């Protein structure tokens, strides 16, 4: 932070949070997709019974909920990025406004 630049860097934490949350969303998506790959492989192998089909169906029914959760996590990440941009814009406007004051 330069001398007199008291507003600099306040959006960095929001940017970092947005990145961290986006990474969590990607990891979450990879994990639930891996579960579905395992179930598909099991259903296609020796694990074919009426009970297996019921279990696979119940797990498949959860896919929309998992996708919605991932989308909500990503939306929060986007919110963090947008808020960081707004903070930076507001800080720039404040600095510009104060810089124009002649004392």
N, C-alpha and C positions, 0 to 999 in steps of 0.2 A: 504494500500500500504506500503510495507516494505521499509526501507531506501535503496536508490539506485535503487529501482525498478520503474523507471520513466515511464515505458511502461505499467505497469499493469493496467488492467481494461478498456482499451480503446474500447474493443469489447462489453462490457456490454450493452451499449445503443443500439447497433444493435441487440443483443439478445432480449432485452426487446421489441424493435420495432417489431421484428419477431413474438414474442409471442402475442403482441397486435394485429397485423395484422391477424394472424392465428385465433385469437378469433373473430375478426370482420368477417372473412370469414365464420366461423361456425355459427355465429349469422345471417348473411345474408342468408345462406342456410336454416336455420331453419325458417326464416320469409317467404321466398318465398315458401317453402314447405307447410307452414301453409296456405298460400293463396290458393294453389292448393287443399289442403284438404277441405277448405271452399267451393270452387267452386264445387268440386266433390260432396260434401254433398248437396249443393243447387240444382245441376242438378238432383240428385237422389231424390229430394223431390218435394215440390209443385212448385218450380221455373222451370217449364218445359214449355217453350214457344219457338217459333222460335227465338225471340229476345235473350232469355237466351242462346240458343245454339250458336248464333253468338258471343255473348260476351265471352262465355266459350272458343270457338274456337280461338278468338283473344288473349285471355289470354294464352292459351296453346301454341300458336305460339311464345310467348315470352320466353318459357322455355329454349330453346337452348341459347338465349342471356343471361339469368340469370345464367345458368350453366357456360357459358364462362366467365362471370364477376367474379363468385366465383373462378373459376380456375385461372384467372389472379391475383386475390387478394392473393390466396394461393401461386402462383408462386413468387410474390413479397415478401411474408413472407419467402419462401425458400431462395430467394436471400439474404435477410437480414441475415439469419442464416449462409449461405455459406460465405458471406463477413465477418461476425464476426469470423468464423473459420480461414479464411485467415489472418485477422488482428492478431489473436492470434499466428498463425504460424509464421508470419513475425516478430512479436515482440519477440517470442522465439528465432528465428534465429539471430536477431540483438543482443539480450542479450548474446547468446552463442558466437557470433562472437566477441563482445566487451570483453567478459570475457576471451577470449583466447589471448588478446593483452597483452603482457608483457611490462611494461613501465619502 
